[in-house]
Amino acid sequence: MVASLALAIVFANLLPSHVYGTYKYVLSIAGILAVFTLPGINTYLAQAVARGAEKTLLPSIRLRISWGLGAALLALGGSVYYFFNANIELAISLTIVALFIPFFDAFGLYNTYLQGKRLFKVSIQYFSSTQIASTACLIGAAFITNNLFLILLAYFFPIALLRLWFLLRTLQKYPPQGDLDKKVGSYGTHLSLVSIPNQISAYLDSILLFHYLGPVQLAIYTFSLAPIEQIRGLYKNISPLALPKLATRTFAEINRLLRWRMFWLSIIGIIIAGVYIWVAPLAFSLLFPKYMSSVFISQLLAG
């Protein structure tokens, strides 16, 4: 969270709004294309590893890479489209996406594997190291240049390289044991298909804003949403931590546990939203002075 906040402050104060808006648009396209890399495999892999089927890891990686090649072809198709429409900036940007998308999330399956084995401390160390190093590269790029292509490379390349490094390190230190769950392909595909509406809706707003209002308005909207996404990030950590434990329990036990925990999480969320609405104007004036027009939108989104 600290790394993300530092990156947001640097981007808000150093990058022109149109560059940042275009950067977010390209990442939104990459996010939608990631649907075709079978992200549902992550969920099934965590359950399989928790049940002792650790040898499911490598087939899962191969599946995500092979499907990722299809996503890369779609990105190249978009690149060709923008090229023939004389938008060289987006054409080159999508070519960069095509180069990394087959491997970007596939290499990150080491994290799901570690969580499935309940090696949460190791998982957090590897994940945090990746995030901090990636953020440092992006901040360095923002200080040096406003070039969109270099900033995109500063985003994709360090994360892909570090995920590969930690994947190899995981395989060396914690080699897969036990069984192989051959259902990972079918169940992973099913879970991916189910997640398509949520995956698209998560990025569709950015794509529509870019096309109808332009990159500057997208930048304003993104910064209005940025603090809220950081708060949501606290909740996102719950699922990967809970899933390996819940995978070994019955539905009756799970329902009994979750009922009260969901209630208290809702109460905490309401309190956090109220505090944020109150402090948002001051926070934006100190951290994102160029984006004071984002404050009211951010307060609405928090509510």
C-alpha positions in Angstrom: 0.0 0.0 0.0 2.8 2.4 0.8 4.5 1.6 -2.5 1.3 2.1 -4.4 0.7 5.5 -2.6 4.2 6.6 -3.4 3.7 5.7 -7.1 0.4 7.5 -7.3 1.9 10.7 -5.8 4.8 10.6 -8.3 2.6 9.9 -11.3 0.1 12.6 -10.2 2.8 15.3 -9.9 5.2 14.3 -12.7 3.3 12.7 -15.6 1.1 14.8 -17.9 -2.6 13.9 -17.5 -2.9 12.6 -21.1 0.1 10.3 -20.7 -1.2 8.9 -17.4 -4.7 8.5 -18.9 -3.3 6.6 -21.9 -1.2 4.4 -19.6 -4.3 3.4 -17.6 -6.2 2.7 -20.9 -3.5 0.3 -22.1 -3.4 -1.5 -18.7 -7.2 -1.8 -18.9 -7.0 -3.5 -22.3 -4.4 -5.8 -20.8 -6.7 -6.5 -17.9 -9.5 -7.5 -20.2 -7.2 -9.6 -22.4 -6.1 -11.4 -19.3 -9.5 -13.2 -19.2 -8.2 -15.3 -22.1 -5.2 -16.6 -20.0 -7.6 -18.7 -17.8 -7.3 -16.7 -14.5 -9.7 -19.2 -12.9 -6.8 -21.6 -12.7 -5.5 -19.7 -9.8 -8.5 -20.5 -7.7 -8.6 -24.2 -8.5 -4.8 -24.5 -8.1 -5.0 -23.1 -4.5 -7.6 -25.7 -3.6 -5.7 -28.5 -5.3 -2.5 -27.7 -3.5 -4.3 -27.4 -0.2 -5.6 -30.9 -0.8 -2.1 -32.2 -1.4 -2.1 -32.2 -5.3 1.0 -30.0 -5.5 2.1 -31.3 -8.9 -0.7 -29.4 -10.4 1.5 -26.3 -10.4 3.5 -26.9 -13.6 0.6 -28.0 -15.8 -1.3 -24.9 -14.6 1.6 -22.7 -15.7 1.7 -24.3 -19.1 -2.0 -23.9 -19.5 -1.9 -20.2 -18.7 1.0 -19.6 -21.1 -0.6 -21.5 -23.9 -3.9 -19.6 -23.5 -1.9 -16.4 -23.1 -0.5 -16.8 -26.6 -4.1 -16.4 -27.8 -4.4 -13.2 -25.7 -1.2 -12.0 -27.3 -2.6 -12.5 -30.8 -5.7 -10.5 -29.8 -3.4 -7.7 -28.6 -1.5 -7.8 -31.8 -4.8 -7.6 -33.7 -5.6 -4.4 -31.7 -2.1 -3.1 -32.5 -2.8 -3.6 -36.2 -6.1 -1.9 -35.9 -4.6 1.2 -34.3 -1.7 1.2 -36.8 -4.1 1.4 -39.8 -6.1 4.1 -38.0 -2.9 6.2 -37.7 -2.6 5.9 -33.9 1.0 4.8 -33.6 1.1 5.4 -29.9 -1.5 2.8 -29.1 -0.3 0.4 -31.8 3.2 0.2 -30.2 1.6 0.1 -26.7 -0.4 -3.0 -27.5 2.6 -4.6 -29.1 4.3 -4.3 -25.7 1.3 -5.9 -24.1 1.4 -8.8 -26.5 5.0 -9.5 -25.7 4.3 -9.9 -21.9 0.8 -11.1 -21.5 1.4 -14.9 -22.0 3.9 -15.0 -19.2 2.9 -12.0 -16.9 0.3 -13.9 -14.8 1.5 -17.4 -15.5 4.8 -16.8 -13.7 2.9 -15.4 -10.7 1.3 -18.8 -10.0 4.1 -19.5 -7.6 2.2 -17.2 -5.2 -1.0 -19.2 -5.4 1.1 -22.4 -4.9 2.7 -21.0 -1.7 -0.6 -19.8 -0.3 -2.1 -23.3 -1.0 0.8 -24.8 1.0 0.0 -22.2 3.7 3.5 -20.7 3.4 2.0 -17.2 3.9 5.1 -15.6 5.2 7.2 -16.7 2.2 4.4 -15.7 -0.2 4.2 -12.2 1.4 7.9 -11.7 1.2 8.1 -12.7 -2.5 5.0 -10.7 -3.4 6.1 -7.6 -1.5 9.6 -7.7 -2.9 8.1 -7.8 -6.4 5.8 -4.9 -5.8 8.4 -2.7 -4.2 11.0 -3.3 -7.0 8.4 -2.7 -9.7 7.3 0.5 -8.0 10.9 1.7 -7.7 11.3 1.1 -11.5 8.1 3.0 -12.3 9.1 5.9 -10.1 12.5 6.0 -11.6 11.0 6.0 -15.1 8.6 8.8 -14.2 11.5 11.0 -13.0 13.5 10.3 -16.2 10.9 10.5 -18.9 7.3 11.1 -19.9 7.6 8.5 -22.7 4.6 6.2 -22.6 6.5 3.2 -24.0 9.3 3.3 -21.5 6.8 3.6 -18.6 4.9 0.6 -19.9 8.1 -1.4 -20.1 9.0 -0.2 -16.6 5.7 -1.8 -15.5 5.7 -5.1 -17.4 9.4 -6.1 -17.5 10.4 -5.9 -13.8 7.2 -7.8 -12.7 7.6 -10.5 -15.3 11.3 -11.0 -14.5 10.8 -11.0 -10.8 7.9 -13.4 -11.0 10.0 -15.8 -13.1 12.8 -15.5 -10.5 10.6 -16.3 -7.6 8.9 -19.1 -9.5 12.2 -20.8 -10.0 13.2 -20.1 -6.4 9.9 -21.7 -5.2 10.4 -24.7 -7.4 13.9 -25.2 -6.0 13.1 -24.6 -2.3 9.6 -26.1 -2.2 9.4 -28.7 -5.1 5.9 -30.0 -5.8 5.1 -33.2 -4.1 2.0 -35.4 -3.9 -0.6 -35.9 -6.6 -1.5 -34.2 -9.9 -5.1 -33.0 -10.3 -6.0 -33.6 -13.9 -9.2 -31.6 -13.6 -7.3 -28.3 -13.5 -7.9 -27.6 -17.2 -11.6 -28.1 -17.2 -12.3 -26.5 -13.8 -9.9 -23.7 -14.5 -11.7 -23.0 -17.8 -15.1 -23.1 -16.1 -14.1 -20.7 -13.3 -12.5 -18.4 -15.9 -15.7 -18.3 -17.9 -17.7 -17.5 -14.8 -15.4 -14.6 -14.0 -15.6 -12.9 -17.4 -18.4 -10.5 -16.5 -16.6 -9.3 -13.4 -13.2 -9.0 -15.2 -14.7 -7.0 -18.0 -16.7 -4.7 -15.8 -13.6 -4.0 -13.7 -12.0 -2.3 -16.7 -14.9 -1.3 -19.0 -15.4 2.0 -17.3 -11.8 3.1 -18.1 -12.1 2.0 -21.7 -15.4 3.9 -22.2 -14.1 7.0 -20.6 -11.0 7.0 -22.8 -13.0 6.6 -26.0 -15.7 9.1 -25.2 -14.0 11.7 -23.0 -10.3 11.3 -23.6 -7.2 10.4 -21.6 -7.3 13.5 -19.3 -10.8 12.7 -18.0 -9.7 9.1 -17.5 -6.8 10.3 -15.4 -9.1 12.4 -13.3 -11.4 9.4 -12.8 -8.5 7.1 -12.0 -7.2 9.3 -9.2 -10.7 9.6 -7.7 -10.8 5.8 -7.6 -7.2 5.2 -6.5 -7.6 5.7 -2.7 -10.7 3.5 -2.7 -8.9 0.8 -4.6 -6.2 0.8 -1.9 -8.8 0.4 0.8 -10.4 -2.5 -1.2 -6.9 -4.0 -1.4 -7.2 -4.8 2.4 -10.2 -7.0 1.7 -8.6 -8.7 -1.3 -6.0 -10.2 0.9 -8.7 -12.1 2.8 -9.6 -14.6 0.1 -6.2 -16.0 -0.7 -5.5 -16.4 3.1 -8.8 -18.0 3.8 -9.2 -20.3 0.8 -6.6 -23.0 1.7 -8.3 -23.3 5.1 -11.8 -23.3 3.8 -11.0 -25.9 1.2 -10.7 -28.5 3.9 -14.0 -27.7 5.6 -17.6 -28.6 4.9 -20.2 -26.1 3.5 -22.0 -26.1 6.9 -18.8 -25.1 8.7 -18.0 -22.5 6.1 -21.5 -20.9 6.3 -21.3 -20.8 10.1 -17.9 -19.1 10.0 -18.6 -16.6 7.3 -22.0 -15.3 8.5 -20.6 -13.2 11.4 -17.3 -12.3 9.8 -19.1 -10.8 6.8 -21.3 -8.8 9.1 -18.4 -7.3 11.0 -16.5 -6.7 7.8 -19.5 -4.7 6.5 -19.5 -2.6 9.7 -15.8 -1.9 9.4 -16.3 -0.9 5.8 -19.0 1.6 6.6 -16.7 3.2 9.3 -13.7 3.4 6.9 -15.9 5.0 4.1 -17.2 7.6 6.5 -13.7 8.6 7.7 -12.4 8.7 4.1 -15.2 11.0 2.9 -14.3 13.4 5.7 -10.5 13.5 5.1 -10.5 13.2 1.3 -10.4 17.0 0.5 -7.3 17.5 2.7 -5.6 14.3 1.4 -6.0 15.4 -2.2 -4.8 18.9 -1.5 -1.6 17.5 0.0 -0.9 14.5 -2.3 -2.7 15.2 -5.6 -3.1 19.0 -5.9 -3.4 18.7 -9.7 -6.5 16.5 -9.3 -8.7 18.4 -6.9 -11.5 17.9 -9.4 -11.3 14.2 -8.4 -12.3 14.8 -4.8 -16.1 14.9 -5.2 -16.2 11.9 -7.5 -14.0 10.0 -5.0 -16.4 10.8 -2.1 -19.3 9.6 -4.2 -17.5 6.4 -5.0 -16.6 5.8 -1.4 -20.3 6.3 -0.4 
